[in-house]
Amino acid sequence: MQKAFVLGAGLGTRLKELTEFLPKPLIPVYQRPLISFAFEHLRRAGVIEFVVNTHHCAGAYHDHFPENSHAGCPIHFEHEEILLETGGGIDNVADHLRGDDFIVYNGDILTDLPLAPAIAAHEASDNLVTLLLRSTGDALHIAYDTASGKVTNIRDMMGTGGATEYQFTGIYICRPEFLDRLYHGTKHSVIPPFCDLIRDGHKLGGVVADEGSWWDLGTRETYLDAHAAIEQSDFPLYESSEESAVWKQRVHASVDVATDAEVDEATFIGKGASIGSGAKISHSLIWPKGKVAAGADLKNCIVRSGQCAEGTLRDANI
């Protein structure tokens, strides 16, 4: 499994101001952009080439990956002038994916669930597509038959009723023949082609991957909470503690923190940020080159790069 398509073109509307000048897959998590976790997760599973679609603030990807590569693996960025949604986005990069099985990976998730067993199960099956599923979560939209390994319904779009007891992780493995099942040249979700596979008797399979951690960072609440959860865990499972220490710094070594500032252990501060005298900060994220003014009092806040937080602020995006 050598190629992966990582979805990077979403607008990130649920994060509101946070993605005004930055694509959602580039929001910082500790000291790394979110999408870099996807790249590293996939690279550890054998992927050596990435394709990423872009739309909103596309130039930011080149700022973060000026060599169009990650750890020596090339990244092909494909810009969408008009958003094509997931199915249309895959179809738009089909020429880069043909020839072998490939992985599709949502760019707004953060996870270390095991990929190798799912890849092996897919390769041993006759599935055109294999979805990676979780048995717990807030969006249990998938009906999955454990005996046959088939997905039988999605959000009851098949109209057959029955329990939907699994959450779709946003990761799936495809055979190149699936590209011919997409609606060519049109904007569309990938869900209708998935339902077509079920109706036509082509196997839409699933693998339950409950090990490891999984977050959808689509809201500021999960974004903040994921940082706190990571602090208490050994995420990601695939990295050594030495590797994690490079990016897993709660406060970057370069941060200028006034000696009388109060910063709690649920606050994470990025490279080049500054914290003024007398500032009080709790359960907040300060992005690289973000500033907190002298005397500011922040709780549950996110301060973007280049922005300055002043005064008393609660649950605010700055």
ROTORVEX-747174 format. One line per 2 residues: number of its first residue (from 0); their letters; for each residue x, y, z of N, C-alpha, C, O. Coordinates in steps of 0.02 Angstrom, whole numbers, plus 50000, padded with zeros to 5 digits. Layout:
// ROTORVEX-747174
NUM> a> X/Y/Z/X/Y/Z/X/Y/Z/X/Y/Z | ...
// end
This chain:
// ROTORVEX-747174
0> mq> 50043/49941/50000/50000/50000/50000/50045/50062/50000/50068/50083/50053 | 50058/50090/49942/50109/50141/49938/50084/50212/49928/50122/50260/49935
2> ka> 50018/50220/49912/49992/50287/49899/49933/50302/49946/49895/50257/49965 | 49927/50365/49965/49871/50387/50005/49848/50456/49982/49888/50499/49964
4> fv> 49782/50464/49983/49751/50528/49969/49727/50557/50035/49683/50528/50067 | 49756/50613/50055/49738/50645/50118/49696/50707/50102/49718/50751/50065
6> lg> 49636/50709/50129/49589/50763/50113/49608/50827/50148/49607/50831/50210 | 49625/50877/50109/49648/50940/50139/49611/51002/50117/49631/51058/50132
8> ag> 49555/50993/50080/49522/51050/50049/49463/51079/50087/49434/51128/50066 | 49445/51048/50144/49386/51071/50181/49393/51142/50207/49449/51166/50217
10> lg> 49337/51175/50218/49337/51244/50241/49345/51250/50317/49365/51303/50341 | 49330/51198/50354/49337/51202/50426/49288/51250/50458/49306/51285/50505
12> tr> 49227/51253/50433/49179/51303/50456/49161/51295/50530/49144/51344/50563 | 49164/51234/50557/49146/51224/50627/49197/51256/50674/49182/51269/50732
14> lk> 49258/51268/50649/49309/51299/50690/49308/51376/50685/49346/51410/50719 | 49264/51401/50642/49252/51473/50635/49317/51511/50624/49353/51497/50576
16> el> 49332/51560/50667/49388/51605/50655/49455/51570/50650/49502/51596/50620 | 49461/51511/50680/49525/51476/50682/49550/51458/50614/49610/51452/50603
18> te> 49505/51447/50567/49526/51428/50499/49515/51485/50449/49511/51473/50389 | 49511/51545/50474/49502/51602/50429/49561/51610/50382/49553/51624/50323
20> fl> 49621/51600/50408/49682/51608/50368/49724/51545/50365/49783/51547/50348 | 49693/51488/50381/49731/51425/50384/49684/51367/50369/49630/51364/50398
22> pk> 49704/51321/50325/49662/51261/50315/49660/51220/50380/49708/51217/50417 | 49603/51188/50392/49596/51150/50454/49650/51098/50463/49674/51090/50520
24> pl> 49672/51061/50412/49724/51011/50424/49792/51040/50445/49838/51002/50461 | 49799/51106/50444/49862/51137/50465/49858/51169/50534/49907/51199/50555
26> ip> 49801/51163/50569/49800/51190/50636/49852/51155/50679/49861/51094/50672 | 49886/51191/50722/49939/51159/50762/49912/51115/50816/49864/51132/50851
28> vy> 49943/51057/50824/49931/51011/50879/49998/51003/50915/50045/50976/50887 | 50001/51028/50977/50066/51035/51009/50111/51075/50962/50095/51133/50947
30> qr> 50165/51046/50939/50213/51084/50899/50217/51060/50827/50269/51068/50794 | 50161/51031/50802/50160/51006/50733/50093/51023/50701/50043/51027/50736
32> pl> 50091/51032/50634/50026/51038/50601/49989/50972/50602/50019/50919/50596 | 49923/50976/50609/49882/50916/50614/49896/50865/50559/49903/50806/50573
34> is> 49900/50887/50497/49907/50841/50440/49972/50801/50444/49976/50746/50416 | 50022/50827/50479/50085/50790/50483/50077/50725/50522/50115/50677/50511
36> fa> 50029/50722/50567/50015/50660/50603/49987/50607/50555/50003/50548/50559 | 49944/50629/50509/49917/50584/50458/49974/50557/50414/49978/50497/50401
38> fe> 50017/50603/50392/50073/50581/50350/50116/50530/50385/50135/50479/50356 | 50132/50543/50448/50176/50498/50484/50142/50432/50499/50174/50379/50495
40> hl> 50078/50434/50517/50039/50373/50528/50041/50329/50466/50053/50269/50470 | 50028/50359/50408/50026/50322/50345/50096/50298/50325/50103/50242/50300
42> rr> 50146/50339/50336/50215/50320/50318/50236/50258/50357/50269/50214/50330 | 50218/50256/50421/50236/50198/50462/50200/50135/50438/50222/50079/50453
44> ag> 50145/50143/50401/50108/50085/50375/50131/50067/50304/50102/50022/50273 | 50182/50100/50279/50210/50082/50214/50196/50130/50157/50221/50119/50102
46> vi> 50158/50183/50169/50144/50231/50116/50207/50272/50101/50241/50294/50147 | 50221/50281/50037/50281/50319/50018/50265/50378/49972/50310/50413/49950
48> ef> 50200/50390/49958/50181/50445/49914/50113/50471/49936/50066/50432/49946 | 50108/50538/49942/50046/50568/49965/50017/50613/49910/50053/50646/49873
50> vv> 49950/50614/49907/49913/50661/49866/49868/50700/49913/49833/50670/49954 | 49867/50766/49907/49827/50808/49951/49788/50858/49907/49818/50892/49866
52> nt> 49722/50862/49917/49684/50914/49882/49683/50977/49924/49682/50973/49986 | 49682/51034/49892/49682/51098/49927/49628/51143/49899/49604/51134/49843
54> hh> 49608/51192/49938/49560/51242/49916/49570/51307/49956/49601/51354/49931 | 49545/51309/50017/49550/51368/50059/49622/51379/50082/49653/51333/50109
56> ca> 49648/51440/50071/49716/51458/50094/49767/51406/50070/49809/51383/50109 | 49763/51388/50007/49805/51334/49981/49879/51348/49989/49919/51302/49998
58> ga> 49899/51412/49985/49970/51429/49990/50000/51410/50056/50061/51402/50061 | 49959/51402/50108/49985/51384/50174/50017/51315/50174/50063/51302/50213
60> yh> 49993/51270/50130/50023/51204/50126/50095/51208/50101/50139/51173/50126 | 50107/51251/50054/50175/51258/50028/50220/51294/50079/50280/51282/50080
62> dh> 50191/51337/50121/50230/51367/50174/50253/51315/50224/50309/51318/50249 | 50210/51266/50239/50226/51214/50287/50268/51158/50257/50308/51126/50292
64> fp> 50259/51145/50192/50295/51091/50158/50327/51119/50095/50307/51102/50039 | 50378/51163/50103/50407/51198/50046/50440/51152/49995/50448/51170/49936
66> en> 50460/51092/50017/50491/51045/49971/50441/50996/49942/50460/50949/49907 | 50376/51006/49957/50324/50960/49934/50341/50888/49953/50336/50842/49912
68> sh> 50361/50879/50016/50377/50812/50039/50371/50809/50115/50371/50860/50150 | 50365/50748/50140/50365/50735/50212/50410/50675/50224/50398/50621/50197
70> ag> 50462/50684/50264/50509/50630/50281/50533/50593/50218/50541/50532/50218 | 50546/50632/50166/50571/50603/50104/50519/50575/50057/50535/50553/50003
72> cp> 50455/50576/50078/50400/50551/50036/50369/50610/49999/50350/50659/50030 | 50363/50606/49933/50335/50662/49895/50261/50674/49910/50223/50627/49923
74> ih> 50242/50738/49908/50172/50758/49916/50151/50793/49852/50182/50843/49832 | 50099/50769/49820/50071/50803/49761/50009/50842/49784/49960/50813/49805
76> fe> 50012/50908/49780/49956/50950/49798/49914/50964/49736/49939/50988/49685 | 49849/50949/49741/49802/50960/49685/49750/51011/49707/49709/50998/49751
78> he> 49753/51071/49677/49709/51125/49697/49640/51118/49666/49634/51103/49607 | 49588/51129/49707/49519/51129/49683/49494/51202/49683/49484/51230/49737
80> ei> 49484/51231/49625/49458/51299/49622/49388/51301/49652/49370/51349/49687 | 49348/51250/49638/49282/51242/49667/49282/51177/49707/49306/51126/49683
82> ll> 49257/51180/49768/49257/51120/49810/49218/51064/49777/49162/51074/49753 | 49248/51005/49776/49218/50948/49742/49189/50896/49790/49163/50845/49768
84> et> 49193/50908/49856/49175/50859/49907/49219/50797/49901/49263/50793/49858 | 49207/50748/49944/49253/50692/49949/49256/50650/49886/49310/50635/49860
86> gg> 49197/50630/49861/49196/50588/49801/49226/50623/49741/49266/50595/49704 | 49205/50686/49731/49233/50724/49675/49307/50738/49683/49343/50740/49634
88> gi> 49328/50746/49746/49400/50757/49758/49441/50696/49740/49495/50703/49711 | 49417/50636/49757/49453/50575/49739/49455/50568/49663/49507/50553/49634
90> dn> 49397/50579/49631/49394/50574/49559/49442/50622/49525/49472/50606/49474 | 49450/50681/49554/49493/50733/49526/49567/50714/49526/49606/50740/49487
92> va> 49586/50669/49572/49656/50648/49576/49665/50575/49555/49715/50544/49571 | 49615/50549/49520/49616/50477/49502/49679/50457/49464/49704/50402/49474
94> dh> 49704/50500/49422/49763/50482/49383/49825/50471/49427/49871/50435/49407 | 49824/50500/49486/49881/50490/49533/49872/50426/49574/49919/50404/49607
96> lr> 49812/50397/49573/49797/50341/49617/49790/50274/49581/49789/50221/49613 | 49784/50276/49517/49772/50213/49480/49832/50167/49484/49889/50188/49495
98> gd> 49818/50103/49474/49872/50054/49469/49879/50008/49528/49904/49952/49522 | 49858/50031/49587/49865/49989/49646/49815/50012/49699/49785/50066/49692
100> df> 49806/49972/49751/49763/49993/49807/49791/50057/49839/49852/50069/49837 | 49747/50096/49868/49768/50159/49899/49725/50172/49961/49671/50142/49968
102> iv> 49748/50216/50003/49712/50235/50064/49686/50306/50057/49721/50350/50030 | 49625/50318/50081/49598/50386/50087/49594/50401/50161/49573/50359/50201
104> yn> 49613/50463/50179/49621/50480/50250/49597/50552/50259/49624/50598/50228 | 49546/50562/50301/49521/50629/50314/49575/50671/50348/49609/50649/50394
106> gd> 49583/50733/50324/49636/50776/50350/49620/50810/50415/49663/50846/50442 | 49559/50801/50442/49541/50835/50504/49535/50787/50563/49506/50805/50615
108> il> 49561/50726/50556/49561/50680/50612/49631/50672/50640/49680/50684/50606 | 49634/50652/50703/49697/50639/50737/49690/50570/50769/49648/50560/50813
110> td> 49731/50523/50747/49722/50454/50770/49788/50415/50764/49831/50432/50724 | 49792/50363/50805/49847/50315/50799/49820/50244/50797/49854/50196/50815
112> lp> 49757/50236/50775/49728/50169/50769/49771/50126/50723/49803/50153/50677 | 49774/50061/50734/49819/50019/50695/49797/50012/50623/49741/49991/50609
114> la> 49841/50029/50577/49826/50024/50506/49845/49957/50476/49811/49932/50431 | 49899/49927/50500/49925/49865/50469/49874/49809/50469/49866/49776/50417
116> pa> 49838/49794/50524/49788/49740/50521/49732/49754/50472/49707/49709/50439 | 49712/49818/50467/49658/49835/50420/49681/49827/50348/49643/49803/50306
118> ia> 49743/49846/50334/49770/49837/50266/49774/49763/50249/49755/49742/50194 | 49797/49722/50297/49802/49650/50285/49733/49620/50273/49726/49577/50229
120> ah> 49683/49641/50312/49616/49614/50304/49587/49634/50236/49554/49594/50203 | 49600/49695/50215/49576/49718/50150/49608/49677/50094/49573/49655/50048
122> ea> 49673/49668/50098/49708/49631/50044/49686/49559/50040/49689/49529/49987 | 49664/49531/50096/49642/49461/50097/49570/49453/50076/49546/49397/50068
124> sd> 49534/49508/50066/49463/49506/50050/49453/49521/49975/49500/49533/49938 | 49389/49520/49955/49372/49542/49887/49336/49610/49889/49300/49627/49842
126> nl> 49347/49648/49942/49316/49713/49949/49342/49762/49895/49401/49763/49880 | 49297/49801/49868/49319/49859/49829/49342/49914/49874/49389/49951/49859
128> vt> 49307/49921/49931/49325/49971/49981/49317/49939/50050/49270/49902/50063 | 49364/49954/50095/49360/49932/50164/49362/49993/50209/49411/50031/50208
130> ll> 49309/50003/50248/49306/50060/50294/49335/50040/50362/49323/49985/50386 | 49373/50085/50392/49396/50074/50460/49344/50103/50508/49325/50162/50501
132> lr> 49321/50063/50555/49264/50081/50599/49286/50079/50672/49335/50047/50690 | 49247/50114/50713/49254/50111/50786/49186/50090/50814/49134/50108/50787
134> st> 49187/50053/50869/49124/50030/50898/49096/50080/50949/49042/50068/50977 | 49131/50134/50961/49107/50187/51005/49116/50254/50972/49158/50261/50927
136> gd> 49078/50304/50993/49085/50370/50966/49019/50407/50966/48968/50381/50986 | 49022/50470/50943/48962/50513/50943/48923/50509/50878/48869/50537/50873
138> al> 48949/50473/50828/48916/50471/50763/48913/50398/50739/48950/50378/50694 | 48869/50359/50770/48864/50288/50753/48816/50280/50694/48757/50264/50703
140> hi> 48843/50291/50634/48801/50293/50573/48808/50231/50529/48773/50225/50479 | 48852/50184/50547/48867/50128/50502/48838/50063/50529/48848/50045/50587
142> ay> 48801/50028/50486/48777/49961/50501/48828/49911/50472/48842/49913/50412 | 48854/49868/50514/48908/49823/50495/48892/49752/50520/48877/49742/50578
144> dt> 48897/49705/50475/48885/49634/50491/48952/49601/50506/48992/49588/50461 | 48963/49587/50569/49028/49559/50589/49040/49490/50560/49098/49471/50549
146> as> 48987/49452/50548/48995/49384/50522/49023/49385/50450/49068/49346/50434 | 48995/49428/50408/49017/49431/50338/49072/49482/50325/49106/49480/50274
148> gk> 49080/49528/50372/49129/49582/50362/49104/49636/50315/49144/49675/50289 | 49038/49638/50303/49010/49686/50256/48977/49745/50293/48948/49737/50346
150> vt> 48983/49803/50263/48944/49861/50283/48877/49856/50245/48877/49849/50184 | 48822/49860/50282/48757/49848/50251/48713/49911/50247/48662/49910/50211
152> ni> 48731/49963/50282/48691/50024/50280/48733/50082/50306/48777/50073/50348 | 48718/50142/50282/48751/50203/50304/48698/50256/50316/48664/50278/50268
154> rd> 48689/50276/50378/48638/50326/50395/48569/50306/50370/48527/50349/50355 | 48557/50243/50365/48495/50214/50338/48478/50242/50269/48420/50249/50251
156> mm> 48530/50258/50230/48518/50281/50161/48493/50225/50117/48467/50237/50063 | 48501/50162/50140/48475/50106/50102/48401/50095/50115/48367/50058/50079
158> gt> 48375/50128/50167/48304/50121/50184/48285/50054/50212/48227/50035/50211 | 48334/50018/50239/48320/49951/50265/48313/49950/50341/48297/49898/50370
160> gg> 48324/50007/50373/48319/50009/50445/48374/49970/50478/48428/49960/50449 | 48362/49948/50538/48414/49911/50574/48461/49957/50612/48463/50017/50600
162> at> 48498/49927/50657/48542/49966/50700/48605/49989/50664/48635/49950/50626 | 48623/50051/50675/48688/50076/50651/48731/50086/50713/48720/50133/50752
164> ey> 48779/50042/50722/48814/50037/50786/48888/50054/50782/48924/50046/50832 | 48911/50076/50725/48983/50090/50717/48994/50160/50691/48954/50188/50654
166> qf> 49052/50187/50710/49072/50253/50686/49124/50246/50632/49171/50207/50638 | 49115/50282/50578/49163/50284/50523/49220/50330/50544/49209/50386/50566
168> tg> 49281/50306/50537/49339/50344/50560/49364/50396/50510/49405/50439/50528 | 49340/50394/50449/49367/50438/50398/49427/50410/50362/49461/50446/50325
170> iy> 49442/50346/50374/49497/50311/50340/49469/50251/50303/49430/50213/50332 | 49488/50243/50241/49465/50184/50203/49516/50165/50151/49555/50206/50127
172> ic> 49514/50101/50134/49562/50071/50087/49524/50052/50024/49472/50019/50028 | 49550/50071/49967/49514/50062/49904/49556/50024/49853/49617/50033/49849
174> rp> 49522/49982/49815/49553/49954/49755/49546/50005/49698/49498/50044/49698 | 49591/50005/49651/49588/50055/49597/49523/50051/49557/49503/50101/49528
176> ef> 49490/49993/49556/49427/49986/49520/49372/50031/49550/49323/50048/49516 | 49380/50050/49613/49330/50094/49644/49328/50161/49609/49275/50194/49609
178> ld> 49383/50182/49580/49384/50247/49545/49332/50249/49490/49306/50303/49474 | 49317/50192/49460/49267/50190/49406/49196/50192/49433/49149/50197/49394
180> rl> 49188/50187/49498/49122/50190/49529/49103/50261/49550/49047/50273/49571 | 49149/50307/49544/49136/50376/49562/49097/50411/49507/49094/50387/49451
182> yh> 49066/50468/49523/49027/50506/49474/49074/50556/49441/49085/50611/49467 | 49099/50538/49384/49155/50574/49354/49136/50646/49336/49084/50661/49307
184> gt> 49183/50691/49355/49176/50761/49335/49124/50800/49372/49106/50855/49350 | 49098/50774/49428/49046/50810/49465/49064/50815/49539/49101/50774/49566
186> kh> 49038/50866/49571/49045/50875/49643/49000/50825/49678/48939/50825/49666 | 49027/50782/49721/48985/50735/49757/49022/50706/49817/49083/50701/49819
188> sv> 48982/50686/49866/49007/50650/49924/49027/50579/49903/49004/50554/49852 | 49068/50547/49943/49086/50478/49929/49033/50429/49954/49033/50371/49935
190> ip> 48986/50453/49997/48936/50408/50025/48890/50378/49972/48878/50318/49975 | 48862/50416/49924/48820/50384/49873/48856/50329/49834/48825/50276/49823
192> pf> 48919/50337/49812/48953/50279/49781/48960/50220/49828/48957/50163/49806 | 48971/50233/49893/48973/50177/49941/48906/50140/49941/48905/50079/49940
194> cd> 48851/50178/49942/48785/50146/49942/48773/50108/49877/48740/50056/49877 | 48799/50135/49822/48793/50099/49758/48826/50031/49762/48801/49982/49735
196> li> 48884/50028/49795/48919/49963/49802/48875/49914/49840/48872/49855/49821 | 48842/49937/49892/48798/49892/49931/48740/49868/49887/48726/49808/49885
198> rd> 48708/49913/49852/48650/49896/49810/48669/49847/49755/48631/49801/49739 | 48728/49857/49725/48748/49818/49667/48781/49752/49686/48802/49714/49643
200> gh> 48787/49739/49751/48816/49676/49773/48892/49675/49773/48922/49624/49786 | 48922/49733/49760/48995/49737/49766/49012/49748/49840/48977/49785/49874
202> kl> 49062/49716/49862/49074/49714/49934/49103/49779/49960/49158/49800/49942 | 49064/49812/50003/49089/49867/50044/49103/49838/50112/49057/49824/50151
204> gg> 49167/49829/50127/49186/49794/50188/49203/49842/50245/49204/49903/50236 | 49215/49813/50302/49234/49852/50360/49282/49814/50404/49283/49752/50405
206> vv> 49322/49851/50441/49366/49823/50492/49358/49866/50554/49363/49927/50550 | 49345/49834/50611/49338/49871/50673/49407/49881/50704/49443/49833/50717
208> ad> 49424/49944/50715/49490/49962/50742/49480/50004/50804/49481/50065/50801 | 49470/49971/50861/49456/50006/50924/49519/50023/50964/49516/50060/51013
210> eg> 49575/49995/50943/49637/50010/50979/49659/50082/50964/49640/50111/50914 | 49700/50108/51009/49727/50175/50999/49675/50229/51012/49621/50216/51038
212> sw> 49693/50290/50993/49650/50348/51004/49624/50374/50938/49655/50363/50886 | 49568/50409/50941/49539/50439/50880/49500/50501/50900/49457/50499/50944
214> wd> 49515/50557/50867/49478/50619/50877/49461/50650/50810/49501/50649/50763 | 49402/50678/50805/49383/50723/50750/49392/50793/50777/49354/50814/50821
216> lg> 49441/50830/50751/49456/50896/50778/49415/50951/50743/49440/51006/50731 | 49353/50935/50728/49311/50983/50692/49282/51038/50734/49256/51087/50707
218> tr> 49285/51031/50801/49258/51084/50844/49313/51107/50892/49360/51071/50905 | 49305/51168/50917/49356/51194/50962/49358/51155/51027/49411/51149/51059
220> et> 49301/51126/51048/49299/51087/51109/49342/51024/51103/49382/51009/51147 | 49332/50987/51048/49373/50926/51039/49446/50944/51027/49491/50906/51046
222> yl> 49458/51000/50995/49526/51023/50982/49562/51036/51048/49619/51014/51058 | 49530/51073/51094/49559/51085/51159/49566/51021/51200/49618/51008/51230
224> da> 49512/50980/51200/49512/50921/51242/49563/50869/51218/49592/50833/51259 | 49576/50865/51152/49625/50817/51127/49694/50831/51155/49731/50785/51170
226> ha> 49711/50895/51161/49776/50912/51189/49783/50885/51261/49834/50855/51279 | 49731/50896/51300/49733/50873/51369/49737/50796/51372/49772/50769/51414
228> ai> 49700/50762/51327/49701/50689/51326/49770/50663/51305/49794/50614/51334 | 49800/50694/51257/49867/50673/51234/49918/50680/51290/49962/50638/51298
230> eq> 49911/50733/51329/49957/50745/51384/49956/50687/51434/50006/50674/51468 | 49899/50654/51439/49891/50600/51488/49902/50530/51458/49891/50480/51491
232> sd> 49923/50527/51394/49927/50463/51360/49994/50453/51327/50038/50496/51330 | 50002/50394/51295/50063/50380/51258/50052/50389/51183/50086/50357/51143
234> fp> 50004/50432/51165/49991/50445/51094/50052/50480/51064/50082/50523/51095 | 50070/50460/51001/50043/50404/50962/50081/50339/50976/50140/50340/50994
236> ly> 50046/50284/50969/50074/50219/50986/50133/50201/50942/50176/50162/50962 | 50135/50228/50881/50187/50206/50834/50253/50243/50843/50303/50223/50813
238> es> 50255/50295/50884/50317/50332/50893/50352/50312/50957/50321/50290/51006 | 50418/50319/50957/50457/50309/51019/50451/50372/51062/50432/50425/51037
240> se> 50466/50365/51125/50463/50424/51170/50513/50477/51148/50500/50537/51157 | 50569/50457/51119/50618/50506/51096/50590/50546/51037/50601/50606/51032
242> es> 50555/50512/50992/50526/50547/50935/50471/50595/50957/50467/50651/50934 | 50429/50571/51003/50374/50612/51027/50400/50674/51063/50369/50727/51060
244> av> 50456/50668/51096/50483/50724/51134/50501/50783/51089/50505/50840/51113 | 50512/50771/51025/50529/50825/50979/50471/50874/50971/50482/50935/50969
246> wk> 50410/50848/50966/50352/50892/50955/50307/50897/51016/50268/50944/51021 | 50311/50849/51061/50264/50846/51117/50290/50888/51175/50302/50863/51230
248> qr> 50297/50952/51162/50317/51000/51213/50256/51042/51230/50227/51074/51186 | 50236/51043/51293/50178/51083/51312/50191/51157/51300/50147/51193/51277
250> vh> 50250/51179/51316/50271/51247/51303/50337/51244/51264/50386/51217/51289 | 50337/51271/51203/50397/51267/51162/50455/51303/51196/50445/51354/51230
252> as> 50515/51277/51187/50574/51305/51221/50587/51377/51202/50620/51413/51239 | 50562/51399/51145/50576/51467/51122/50528/51519/51150/50537/51579/51139
254> vd> 50476/51497/51187/50424/51543/51210/50452/51590/51264/50487/51569/51310 | 50434/51654/51257/50453/51705/51305/50396/51712/51356/50345/51743/51342
256> va> 50405/51683/51414/50355/51685/51467/50380/51730/51523/50433/51717/51552 | 50342/51782/51539/50361/51826/51595/50366/51786/51660/50327/51739/51670
258> td> 50413/51804/51702/50425/51765/51762/50365/51764/51810/50358/51718/51850 | 50323/51815/51807/50265/51818/51852/50200/51797/51818/50146/51804/51847
260> ae> 50204/51770/51757/50144/51745/51723/50124/51678/51753/50167/51640/51775 | 50059/51664/51754/50033/51601/51780/50003/51561/51722/49953/51582/51692
262> vd> 50034/51504/51706/50012/51462/51651/49999/51392/51678/50045/51359/51703 | 49937/51368/51673/49922/51302/51702/49944/51246/51656/49964/51258/51599
264> ea> 49941/51184/51681/49966/51126/51644/49918/51103/51589/49933/51054/51554 | 49861/51136/51582/49815/51120/51528/49819/51171/51471/49775/51175/51429
266> tf> 49873/51210/51472/49885/51260/51420/49945/51239/51378/49995/51214/51405 | 49940/51249/51312/49992/51228/51266/50012/51288/51223/49970/51323/51196
268> ig> 50078/51299/51218/50102/51361/51188/50153/51344/51134/50201/51307/51145 | 50143/51373/51074/50184/51358/51016/50246/51401/51009/50257/51449/51046
270> kg> 50286/51382/50962/50351/51413/50949/50345/51488/50937/50302/51511/50899 | 50388/51526/50969/50392/51598/50957/50337/51639/50989/50332/51699/50975
272> as> 50295/51608/51031/50242/51646/51065/50272/51686/51122/50329/51675/51143 | 50232/51733/51148/50255/51772/51205/50198/51783/51254/50141/51794/51235
274> ig> 50214/51778/51319/50165/51784/51373/50187/51842/51417/50241/51839/51447 | 50145/51894/51423/50163/51955/51458/50160/51949/51534/50134/51901/51561
276> sg> 50187/52000/51566/50191/52003/51639/50122/52000/51670/50076/52035/51649 | 50115/51959/51721/50053/51955/51759/49997/51919/51723/49941/51916/51750
278> ak> 50008/51892/51664/49956/51856/51628/49937/51792/51665/49979/51760/51696 | 49873/51774/51660/49848/51712/51688/49813/51673/51633/49767/51698/51600
280> is> 49835/51610/51622/49809/51571/51566/49792/51501/51591/49833/51468/51623 | 49730/51478/51577/49711/51410/51594/49673/51378/51536/49634/51410/51502
282> hs> 49686/51313/51526/49653/51271/51475/49647/51308/51409/49592/51317/51383 | 49703/51330/51382/49703/51369/51321/49759/51346/51275/49806/51312/51295
284> li> 49752/51366/51212/49804/51352/51161/49829/51419/51134/49790/51462/51114 | 49895/51427/51135/49926/51486/51106/49967/51462/51046/50017/51426/51055
286> wp> 49946/51480/50987/49979/51456/50926/50049/51487/50919/50064/51536/50952 | 50091/51459/50875/50156/51489/50861/50149/51564/50844/50108/51584/50803
288> kg> 50191/51604/50877/50193/51677/50868/50129/51712/50891/50117/51769/50874 | 50089/51677/50932/50033/51710/50965/50058/51749/51025/50112/51735/51052
290> kv> 50019/51799/51047/50040/51840/51103/49984/51846/51155/49925/51849/51138 | 50003/51847/51218/49957/51861/51273/49984/51922/51308/50040/51922/51334
292> aa> 49944/51975/51310/49967/52039/51337/49976/52036/51413/49949/51992/51446 | 50014/52083/51438/50024/52089/51510/49956/52098/51544/49915/52138/51523
294> ga> 49946/52061/51599/49885/52067/51638/49825/52032/51609/49772/52033/51640 | 49831/52000/51552/49774/51965/51522/49755/51904/51564/49797/51874/51597
296> dl> 49690/51886/51561/49664/51829/51599/49624/51786/51551/49569/51806/51531 | 49651/51728/51533/49621/51685/51481/49600/51618/51510/49637/51588/51550
298> kn> 49541/51595/51491/49518/51527/51508/49481/51499/51448/49436/51531/51421 | 49500/51437/51428/49468/51403/51371/49473/51446/51307/49425/51451/51269
300> ci> 49530/51474/51296/49540/51518/51238/49590/51489/51189/49632/51447/51208 | 49586/51511/51127/49634/51493/51075/49658/51557/51043/49619/51596/51016
302> vr> 49723/51568/51046/49753/51628/51018/49791/51609/50955/49839/51571/50958 | 49770/51635/50898/49800/51618/50834/49868/51651/50824/49886/51699/50860
304> sg> 49906/51625/50776/49971/51653/50760/49964/51727/50739/49920/51744/50700 | 50007/51769/50767/50007/51839/50749/49954/51881/50784/49951/51942/50774
306> qc> 49912/51849/50826/49859/51885/50862/49881/51896/50935/49923/51860/50962 | 49851/51948/50966/49866/51965/51035/49803/51964/51077/49754/51998/51060
308> ae> 49803/51925/51130/49746/51921/51176/49756/51971/51233/49808/51972/51265 | 49705/52011/51244/49708/52062/51296/49646/52059/51340/49592/52039/51317
310> gt> 49653/52080/51403/49595/52084/51447/49574/52016/51474/49612/51968/51471 | 49512/52013/51500/49484/51951/51525/49443/51918/51471/49395/51947/51446
312> lr> 49461/51856/51454/49430/51821/51399/49411/51750/51420/49450/51716/51454 | 49351/51729/51400/49327/51662/51415/49299/51630/51352/49259/51661/51316
314> da> 49320/51569/51337/49293/51531/51280/49298/51571/51215/49251/51570/51175 | 49353/51604/51205/49360/51648/51147/49412/51623/51097/49462/51592/51117
316> ni> 49400/51636/51034/49450/51627/50981/49477/51696/50963/49439/51741/50945 | 49542/51704/50969/49571/51770/50956/49612/51768/50891/49640/51819/50871
// end
